[in-house]
Amino acid sequence: MNNDPDQNDVSTALGLLRDSLSEEEQRIRNEGAKAMQGGDYDTATSVIEFARRLLTFQKKVEGLVGEWDELEDLRDAASPAVQEIVSKRFFGKKKKGEITPHTEYFPYILQVLVEMGGGGKTKAVLDRVGLKMNGVLKPQDYEYLKSGKMQIRWRNSAQWARNTMVNEDGRMKKTPNGIWEISDNGRKWLKEYKGA
Protein backbone atom coordinates (compact mmCIF):
# COMPACT_ATOMS: atom_id res chain seq x y z
CA MET A 1 0.00 0.00 0.00
CA ASN A 2 1.27 3.46 -0.91
CA ASN A 3 1.79 5.63 2.18
CA ASP A 4 2.20 8.87 0.28
CA PRO A 5 0.62 11.61 2.47
CA ASP A 6 -1.32 13.19 -0.37
CA GLN A 7 -2.97 9.86 -1.16
CA ASN A 8 -3.69 8.85 2.44
CA ASP A 9 -4.79 12.28 3.65
CA VAL A 10 -8.36 11.80 4.88
CA SER A 11 -9.13 15.50 4.51
CA THR A 12 -8.17 15.38 0.82
CA ALA A 13 -10.21 12.23 0.28
CA LEU A 14 -13.28 13.75 1.93
CA GLY A 15 -12.84 16.89 -0.14
CA LEU A 16 -12.62 14.92 -3.35
CA LEU A 17 -15.76 13.00 -2.36
CA ARG A 18 -17.56 16.27 -1.60
CA ASP A 19 -16.53 17.74 -4.98
CA SER A 20 -17.57 14.60 -6.86
CA LEU A 21 -20.97 14.58 -5.17
CA SER A 22 -21.48 18.25 -5.95
CA GLU A 23 -20.66 17.70 -9.63
CA GLU A 24 -22.93 14.65 -9.76
CA GLU A 25 -25.76 16.59 -8.13
CA GLN A 26 -25.46 19.31 -10.76
CA ARG A 27 -25.42 16.75 -13.58
CA ILE A 28 -28.50 15.00 -12.17
CA ARG A 29 -30.35 18.32 -11.88
CA ASN A 30 -29.58 19.14 -15.50
CA GLU A 31 -30.64 15.71 -16.77
CA GLY A 32 -33.78 15.78 -14.61
CA ALA A 33 -34.70 19.18 -16.01
CA LYS A 34 -34.30 17.81 -19.55
CA ALA A 35 -36.60 14.88 -18.71
CA MET A 36 -39.19 17.29 -17.32
CA GLN A 37 -38.98 19.56 -20.38
CA GLY A 38 -39.32 16.50 -22.62
CA GLY A 39 -42.51 15.45 -20.83
CA ASP A 40 -40.99 12.30 -19.28
CA TYR A 41 -42.54 12.95 -15.88
CA ASP A 42 -41.96 9.46 -14.46
CA THR A 43 -38.23 9.75 -15.07
CA ALA A 44 -38.17 13.33 -13.75
CA THR A 45 -40.01 12.26 -10.56
CA SER A 46 -37.54 9.40 -10.00
CA VAL A 47 -34.61 11.74 -10.57
CA ILE A 48 -36.01 14.22 -8.03
CA GLU A 49 -36.29 11.45 -5.43
CA PHE A 50 -32.72 10.33 -6.15
CA ALA A 51 -31.51 13.94 -5.90
CA ARG A 52 -33.18 14.27 -2.47
CA ARG A 53 -31.34 11.19 -1.22
CA LEU A 54 -28.09 12.44 -2.72
CA LEU A 55 -28.49 15.77 -0.91
CA THR A 56 -29.03 13.90 2.37
CA PHE A 57 -25.84 11.96 1.74
CA GLN A 58 -23.97 15.18 0.87
CA LYS A 59 -24.99 16.64 4.24
CA LYS A 60 -23.58 13.56 5.99
CA VAL A 61 -20.29 14.00 4.12
CA GLU A 62 -20.21 17.68 5.13
CA GLY A 63 -20.65 16.53 8.74
CA LEU A 64 -17.71 14.15 8.36
CA VAL A 65 -15.60 16.96 6.89
CA GLY A 66 -16.38 19.09 9.95
CA GLU A 67 -15.56 16.26 12.36
CA TRP A 68 -12.26 15.60 10.59
CA ASP A 69 -11.37 19.30 10.71
CA GLU A 70 -11.90 19.17 14.48
CA LEU A 71 -9.58 16.17 14.70
CA GLU A 72 -6.94 18.04 12.68
CA ASP A 73 -7.25 21.05 14.99
CA LEU A 74 -6.86 18.75 18.00
CA ARG A 75 -3.77 17.22 16.42
CA ASP A 76 -2.32 20.66 15.62
CA ALA A 77 -2.77 21.74 19.26
CA ALA A 78 -1.06 18.61 20.60
CA SER A 79 2.57 18.28 21.66
CA PRO A 80 5.21 17.45 18.99
CA ALA A 81 5.46 13.90 20.38
CA VAL A 82 1.71 13.35 20.00
CA GLN A 83 1.73 14.92 16.53
CA GLU A 84 4.50 12.55 15.46
CA ILE A 85 2.42 9.54 16.52
CA VAL A 86 -0.97 10.56 15.16
CA SER A 87 0.33 12.07 11.89
CA LYS A 88 2.03 8.92 10.62
CA ARG A 89 -0.54 8.01 8.04
CA PHE A 90 -3.82 9.81 7.63
CA PHE A 91 -3.02 13.44 8.38
CA GLY A 92 -1.56 14.91 5.23
CA LYS A 93 -2.16 18.50 6.26
CA LYS A 94 0.98 20.66 6.39
CA LYS A 95 1.90 22.42 9.60
CA LYS A 96 0.27 25.82 9.89
CA GLY A 97 2.34 28.54 8.26
CA GLU A 98 3.96 26.27 5.65
CA ILE A 99 1.21 26.72 3.06
CA THR A 100 -1.29 29.49 2.47
CA PRO A 101 -4.72 28.61 3.93
CA HIS A 102 -7.40 28.36 1.27
CA THR A 103 -9.44 31.05 3.08
CA GLU A 104 -6.78 33.61 2.12
CA TYR A 105 -7.62 33.04 -1.54
CA PHE A 106 -11.19 34.33 -1.16
CA PRO A 107 -10.65 38.08 -1.76
CA TYR A 108 -8.17 37.50 -4.61
CA ILE A 109 -10.49 35.13 -6.46
CA LEU A 110 -13.48 37.42 -6.05
CA GLN A 111 -11.47 40.50 -7.12
CA VAL A 112 -10.27 38.69 -10.25
CA LEU A 113 -13.84 37.68 -11.10
CA VAL A 114 -15.01 41.29 -10.75
CA GLU A 115 -12.14 42.45 -13.00
CA MET A 116 -13.14 39.81 -15.57
CA GLY A 117 -16.71 41.13 -15.70
CA GLY A 118 -18.16 38.71 -13.15
CA GLY A 119 -16.85 35.37 -14.35
CA GLY A 120 -14.39 33.48 -16.46
CA LYS A 121 -12.88 30.16 -17.42
CA THR A 122 -11.06 28.30 -14.64
CA LYS A 123 -7.57 28.50 -16.15
CA ALA A 124 -7.83 32.22 -16.91
CA VAL A 125 -9.13 32.95 -13.40
CA LEU A 126 -6.39 30.88 -11.76
CA ASP A 127 -3.67 32.49 -13.87
CA ARG A 128 -4.78 35.94 -12.71
CA VAL A 129 -5.16 34.82 -9.08
CA GLY A 130 -1.58 33.51 -9.19
CA LEU A 131 -0.29 36.87 -10.38
CA LYS A 132 -2.26 38.76 -7.70
CA MET A 133 -1.01 36.44 -4.93
CA ASN A 134 2.61 36.47 -6.06
CA GLY A 135 3.79 38.20 -2.87
CA VAL A 136 1.42 36.24 -0.63
CA LEU A 137 2.05 32.61 -1.59
CA LYS A 138 4.74 30.66 0.28
CA PRO A 139 7.47 28.47 -1.29
CA GLN A 140 5.58 25.23 -0.59
CA ASP A 141 2.51 26.62 -2.36
CA TYR A 142 4.51 26.36 -5.60
CA GLU A 143 5.35 22.67 -5.15
CA TYR A 144 3.62 19.98 -7.16
CA LEU A 145 1.18 17.75 -5.29
CA LYS A 146 2.24 14.12 -5.07
CA SER A 147 -1.12 12.82 -6.26
CA GLY A 148 0.20 12.08 -9.74
CA LYS A 149 -1.91 14.82 -11.37
CA MET A 150 1.07 17.18 -11.66
CA GLN A 151 -0.93 20.02 -10.13
CA ILE A 152 0.72 22.90 -8.31
CA ARG A 153 -0.44 23.14 -4.70
CA TRP A 154 -1.63 26.77 -4.83
CA ARG A 155 -3.85 26.08 -7.85
CA ASN A 156 -5.40 23.15 -5.98
CA SER A 157 -5.90 25.34 -2.88
CA ALA A 158 -7.57 28.03 -4.99
CA GLN A 159 -10.01 25.40 -6.30
CA TRP A 160 -10.78 24.36 -2.72
CA ALA A 161 -11.43 28.03 -1.93
CA ARG A 162 -13.82 28.24 -4.87
CA ASN A 163 -15.56 25.07 -3.68
CA THR A 164 -16.09 26.61 -0.24
CA MET A 165 -17.46 29.83 -1.69
CA VAL A 166 -19.90 27.89 -3.91
CA ASN A 167 -21.11 25.25 -1.48
CA GLU A 168 -20.84 26.83 1.96
CA ASP A 169 -21.52 30.54 1.77
CA GLY A 170 -22.71 31.35 -1.75
CA ARG A 171 -20.07 33.96 -2.56
CA MET A 172 -19.76 32.22 -5.93
CA LYS A 173 -22.47 30.75 -8.14
CA LYS A 174 -22.88 27.08 -9.00
CA THR A 175 -21.84 27.04 -12.64
CA PRO A 176 -20.99 24.46 -15.32
CA ASN A 177 -17.56 22.82 -15.06
CA GLY A 178 -14.78 25.11 -16.20
CA ILE A 179 -16.57 28.37 -15.41
CA TRP A 180 -16.23 30.46 -12.23
CA GLU A 181 -18.69 33.25 -11.44
CA ILE A 182 -19.12 35.66 -8.54
CA SER A 183 -22.55 36.01 -6.91
CA ASP A 184 -24.26 39.11 -5.55
CA ASN A 185 -23.37 37.81 -2.09
CA GLY A 186 -19.73 37.62 -3.17
CA ARG A 187 -19.75 41.19 -4.47
CA LYS A 188 -21.24 42.37 -1.17
CA TRP A 189 -18.65 40.42 0.84
CA LEU A 190 -15.77 41.80 -1.25
CA LYS A 191 -17.01 45.37 -0.81
CA GLU A 192 -17.22 44.88 2.97
CA TYR A 193 -13.79 43.18 2.99
CA LYS A 194 -12.20 46.12 1.15
CA GLY A 195 -13.90 48.59 3.50
CA ALA A 196 -12.67 46.80 6.64
C-alpha positions as CSV (number, residue, x, y, z in Angstrom):
1,M,0.0,0.0,0.0
2,N,1.3,3.5,-0.9
3,N,1.8,5.6,2.2
4,D,2.2,8.9,0.3
5,P,0.6,11.6,2.5
6,D,-1.3,13.2,-0.4
7,Q,-3.0,9.9,-1.2
8,N,-3.7,8.9,2.4
9,D,-4.8,12.3,3.7
10,V,-8.4,11.8,4.9
11,S,-9.1,15.5,4.5
12,T,-8.2,15.4,0.8
13,A,-10.2,12.2,0.3
14,L,-13.3,13.8,1.9
15,G,-12.8,16.9,-0.1
16,L,-12.6,14.9,-3.4
17,L,-15.8,13.0,-2.4
18,R,-17.6,16.3,-1.6
19,D,-16.5,17.7,-5.0
20,S,-17.6,14.6,-6.9
21,L,-21.0,14.6,-5.2
22,S,-21.5,18.3,-5.9
23,E,-20.7,17.7,-9.6
24,E,-22.9,14.7,-9.8
25,E,-25.8,16.6,-8.1
26,Q,-25.5,19.3,-10.8
27,R,-25.4,16.7,-13.6
28,I,-28.5,15.0,-12.2
29,R,-30.3,18.3,-11.9
30,N,-29.6,19.1,-15.5
31,E,-30.6,15.7,-16.8
32,G,-33.8,15.8,-14.6
33,A,-34.7,19.2,-16.0
34,K,-34.3,17.8,-19.6
35,A,-36.6,14.9,-18.7
36,M,-39.2,17.3,-17.3
37,Q,-39.0,19.6,-20.4
38,G,-39.3,16.5,-22.6
39,G,-42.5,15.5,-20.8
40,D,-41.0,12.3,-19.3
41,Y,-42.5,13.0,-15.9
42,D,-42.0,9.5,-14.5
43,T,-38.2,9.8,-15.1
44,A,-38.2,13.3,-13.7
45,T,-40.0,12.3,-10.6
46,S,-37.5,9.4,-10.0
47,V,-34.6,11.7,-10.6
48,I,-36.0,14.2,-8.0
49,E,-36.3,11.5,-5.4
50,F,-32.7,10.3,-6.1
51,A,-31.5,13.9,-5.9
52,R,-33.2,14.3,-2.5
53,R,-31.3,11.2,-1.2
54,L,-28.1,12.4,-2.7
55,L,-28.5,15.8,-0.9
56,T,-29.0,13.9,2.4
57,F,-25.8,12.0,1.7
58,Q,-24.0,15.2,0.9
59,K,-25.0,16.6,4.2
60,K,-23.6,13.6,6.0
61,V,-20.3,14.0,4.1
62,E,-20.2,17.7,5.1
63,G,-20.6,16.5,8.7
64,L,-17.7,14.1,8.4
65,V,-15.6,17.0,6.9
66,G,-16.4,19.1,10.0
67,E,-15.6,16.3,12.4
68,W,-12.3,15.6,10.6
69,D,-11.4,19.3,10.7
70,E,-11.9,19.2,14.5
71,L,-9.6,16.2,14.7
72,E,-6.9,18.0,12.7
73,D,-7.2,21.1,15.0
74,L,-6.9,18.7,18.0
75,R,-3.8,17.2,16.4
76,D,-2.3,20.7,15.6
77,A,-2.8,21.7,19.3
78,A,-1.1,18.6,20.6
79,S,2.6,18.3,21.7
80,P,5.2,17.4,19.0
81,A,5.5,13.9,20.4
82,V,1.7,13.3,20.0
83,Q,1.7,14.9,16.5
84,E,4.5,12.5,15.5
85,I,2.4,9.5,16.5
86,V,-1.0,10.6,15.2
87,S,0.3,12.1,11.9
88,K,2.0,8.9,10.6
89,R,-0.5,8.0,8.0
90,F,-3.8,9.8,7.6
91,F,-3.0,13.4,8.4
92,G,-1.6,14.9,5.2
93,K,-2.2,18.5,6.3
94,K,1.0,20.7,6.4
95,K,1.9,22.4,9.6
96,K,0.3,25.8,9.9
97,G,2.3,28.5,8.3
98,E,4.0,26.3,5.6
99,I,1.2,26.7,3.1
100,T,-1.3,29.5,2.5
101,P,-4.7,28.6,3.9
102,H,-7.4,28.4,1.3
103,T,-9.4,31.0,3.1
104,E,-6.8,33.6,2.1
105,Y,-7.6,33.0,-1.5
106,F,-11.2,34.3,-1.2
107,P,-10.6,38.1,-1.8
108,Y,-8.2,37.5,-4.6
109,I,-10.5,35.1,-6.5
110,L,-13.5,37.4,-6.0
111,Q,-11.5,40.5,-7.1
112,V,-10.3,38.7,-10.3
113,L,-13.8,37.7,-11.1
114,V,-15.0,41.3,-10.8
115,E,-12.1,42.4,-13.0
116,M,-13.1,39.8,-15.6
117,G,-16.7,41.1,-15.7
118,G,-18.2,38.7,-13.1
119,G,-16.8,35.4,-14.3
120,G,-14.4,33.5,-16.5
121,K,-12.9,30.2,-17.4
122,T,-11.1,28.3,-14.6
123,K,-7.6,28.5,-16.1
124,A,-7.8,32.2,-16.9
125,V,-9.1,33.0,-13.4
126,L,-6.4,30.9,-11.8
127,D,-3.7,32.5,-13.9
128,R,-4.8,35.9,-12.7
129,V,-5.2,34.8,-9.1
130,G,-1.6,33.5,-9.2
131,L,-0.3,36.9,-10.4
132,K,-2.3,38.8,-7.7
133,M,-1.0,36.4,-4.9
134,N,2.6,36.5,-6.1
135,G,3.8,38.2,-2.9
136,V,1.4,36.2,-0.6
137,L,2.0,32.6,-1.6
138,K,4.7,30.7,0.3
139,P,7.5,28.5,-1.3
140,Q,5.6,25.2,-0.6
141,D,2.5,26.6,-2.4
142,Y,4.5,26.4,-5.6
143,E,5.4,22.7,-5.1
144,Y,3.6,20.0,-7.2
145,L,1.2,17.7,-5.3
146,K,2.2,14.1,-5.1
147,S,-1.1,12.8,-6.3
148,G,0.2,12.1,-9.7
149,K,-1.9,14.8,-11.4
150,M,1.1,17.2,-11.7
151,Q,-0.9,20.0,-10.1
152,I,0.7,22.9,-8.3
153,R,-0.4,23.1,-4.7
154,W,-1.6,26.8,-4.8
155,R,-3.8,26.1,-7.8
156,N,-5.4,23.2,-6.0
157,S,-5.9,25.3,-2.9
158,A,-7.6,28.0,-5.0
159,Q,-10.0,25.4,-6.3
160,W,-10.8,24.4,-2.7
161,A,-11.4,28.0,-1.9
162,R,-13.8,28.2,-4.9
163,N,-15.6,25.1,-3.7
164,T,-16.1,26.6,-0.2
165,M,-17.5,29.8,-1.7
166,V,-19.9,27.9,-3.9
167,N,-21.1,25.2,-1.5
168,E,-20.8,26.8,2.0
169,D,-21.5,30.5,1.8
170,G,-22.7,31.4,-1.7
171,R,-20.1,34.0,-2.6
172,M,-19.8,32.2,-5.9
173,K,-22.5,30.8,-8.1
174,K,-22.9,27.1,-9.0
175,T,-21.8,27.0,-12.6
176,P,-21.0,24.5,-15.3
177,N,-17.6,22.8,-15.1
178,G,-14.8,25.1,-16.2
179,I,-16.6,28.4,-15.4
180,W,-16.2,30.5,-12.2
181,E,-18.7,33.2,-11.4
182,I,-19.1,35.7,-8.5
183,S,-22.6,36.0,-6.9
184,D,-24.3,39.1,-5.6
185,N,-23.4,37.8,-2.1
186,G,-19.7,37.6,-3.2
187,R,-19.8,41.2,-4.5
188,K,-21.2,42.4,-1.2
189,W,-18.7,40.4,0.8
190,L,-15.8,41.8,-1.3
191,K,-17.0,45.4,-0.8
192,E,-17.2,44.9,3.0
193,Y,-13.8,43.2,3.0
194,K,-12.2,46.1,1.1
195,G,-13.9,48.6,3.5
196,A,-12.7,46.8,6.6
